Amino acid sequence: MADRLGRVIAERGLELVYGAGNVGLMGILADAALAAGGRVIGVIPSLLVDMEVAHDGLTELHVVNSMHERKELMLASSDAFVAMPGGFGTLDELFEVLTHGQLGFHHKPCGVLNVGGFFDQLLLFLDFMVSQEFVKPIHRDMLIVDESPENLLNSLARYEAPHTDKWISRD
């Protein structure tokens, strides 16, 4: 699915902004987008460059001082966000983007590519958070979910952010 998502991004003339790694799903995603003629912009902390995990074939590579700078630059450089199966870093970035959207710092769509039901348990937990009134339904609905890269990108392109004046109200 990472390969397919990378190809679809490139075929649609979109640019991929990602964490600049050459390993795992992110490396596969970048390689697929590049192979399909796409532009791929990587953002990586210098420590990870020193550990030799930076992809050396990207269209652009931005080396920053910290993970915090990385996330800031990626947020500023992106029009939408997609999380694929991953670990703590994936969840950290996903929830930071959602939180910033909830607070009205941006109005960009955020989605998960739910490959093989990977995010099913997390989605159930988000629904539980809504049922316990820790998350408002309008905020839960900010996360777009699909199993198909094509459908997910279509949904992200159609996304309209809710009115921000109602996002953080206490009612």
C-alpha positions in Angstrom: 0.0 0.0 0.0 2.9 2.4 0.6 4.1 1.8 -2.9 0.6 2.3 -4.3 0.1 5.5 -2.3 3.4 6.9 -3.5 2.6 6.2 -7.1 -0.9 7.7 -6.8 0.5 10.9 -5.2 2.9 11.3 -8.1 0.4 10.4 -10.8 -2.0 13.1 -9.4 0.8 15.7 -9.6 1.0 16.1 -5.8 4.2 16.5 -3.9 5.1 14.2 -1.0 6.4 15.9 2.1 7.7 13.3 4.6 10.3 12.5 7.2 13.1 11.8 4.7 13.8 8.3 5.8 15.1 5.6 3.4 13.9 2.6 5.4 10.5 1.0 6.1 7.2 2.1 4.7 8.4 5.7 4.4 11.3 4.6 2.2 9.0 2.5 0.0 6.5 5.5 -0.2 9.2 7.9 -1.3 10.8 5.5 -3.8 7.4 4.8 -5.4 6.6 8.5 -5.7 10.1 9.2 -7.2 9.8 6.2 -9.6 6.5 7.6 -10.8 8.1 11.0 -11.6 6.9 12.8 -8.4 8.5 15.4 -6.3 9.5 14.2 -2.8 10.6 16.6 -0.1 12.2 15.2 3.0 12.6 16.9 6.4 15.0 15.2 8.9 16.8 16.1 12.1 20.6 16.1 11.7 20.9 13.3 14.3 19.1 10.9 12.0 21.2 12.0 9.0 24.2 11.1 11.2 22.6 7.7 11.8 22.5 7.2 8.0 18.7 6.9 7.7 18.3 9.9 5.3 17.1 9.1 1.8 19.8 10.4 -0.6 17.6 10.5 -3.8 15.0 13.1 -2.8 14.0 16.1 -4.8 14.7 18.3 -1.8 16.1 17.4 1.6 15.8 19.8 4.6 18.0 19.0 7.5 16.8 20.6 10.8 18.1 20.6 14.4 15.3 18.8 16.2 12.1 16.7 15.9 10.2 19.7 16.9 11.6 21.7 14.0 10.9 18.8 11.7 7.2 18.7 12.6 6.9 22.4 12.3 8.4 22.5 8.8 6.3 19.5 7.7 3.1 21.1 9.0 3.9 24.3 7.3 4.9 22.6 4.0 1.9 20.3 3.7 -1.7 20.7 2.5 -2.9 17.4 4.0 -1.7 14.6 6.2 -1.8 10.8 5.8 -0.7 8.3 8.4 0.1 4.8 7.4 0.7 1.9 9.9 3.6 2.7 12.2 4.7 3.1 15.7 5.0 5.8 18.4 6.4 8.4 16.0 3.4 7.9 13.7 0.9 8.4 16.5 2.8 11.4 17.9 2.7 13.2 14.5 -0.9 12.1 13.8 -2.2 13.4 17.2 -0.2 16.6 17.0 -1.7 17.4 13.6 -5.2 16.6 14.9 -4.7 18.7 18.0 -3.5 21.7 16.0 -6.5 21.3 13.8 -8.8 21.1 16.7 -7.4 24.3 18.1 -7.7 26.0 14.8 -4.0 26.4 14.2 -4.6 25.0 10.7 -7.6 23.8 8.6 -5.8 21.0 6.7 -7.3 17.5 6.3 -5.8 14.5 8.1 -6.4 10.9 7.3 -5.2 7.4 8.0 -4.7 4.7 5.4 -6.2 1.8 7.3 -4.3 -1.0 5.7 -5.6 -4.4 6.8 -7.5 -2.9 9.7 -4.3 -1.6 11.3 -6.0 1.4 12.9 -9.3 -0.3 13.8 -8.6 -0.5 17.5 -7.4 3.1 17.6 -10.6 4.2 15.9 -12.7 2.3 18.4 -10.8 4.1 21.2 -11.4 7.4 19.6 -15.1 6.6 19.4 -15.0 5.6 23.1 -13.4 9.0 23.9 -16.4 10.6 22.2 -18.8 8.5 24.2 -17.1 9.5 27.4 -17.3 13.2 26.2 -13.5 13.7 26.2 -13.6 14.3 22.4 -16.4 16.1 20.6 -17.9 14.4 17.6 -16.9 17.3 15.4 -13.3 16.7 16.3 -13.5 13.0 15.9 -14.9 13.6 12.4 -11.7 15.5 11.5 -9.9 12.2 11.0 -10.7 10.7 7.6 -10.2 7.0 7.2 -10.0 4.7 4.2 -8.4 1.5 3.1 -7.8 2.7 -0.4 -5.1 5.3 -1.3 -7.2 6.6 -4.1 -10.3 7.0 -2.0 -8.4 8.5 0.9 -6.8 11.1 -1.4 -10.2 11.9 -2.9 -11.7 12.4 0.5 -8.8 14.6 1.7 -9.2 16.8 -1.5 -13.0 17.3 -0.7 -12.4 18.0 3.0 -14.0 21.1 4.5 -12.9 22.1 8.0 -15.7 22.8 10.5 -16.2 26.4 11.6 -13.4 27.1 14.1 -15.5 29.2 16.4 -17.4 26.0 17.4 -14.3 23.8 17.8 -13.2 24.8 21.2 -16.4 26.0 22.8 -17.4 24.6 26.1 -21.0 23.7 25.2 
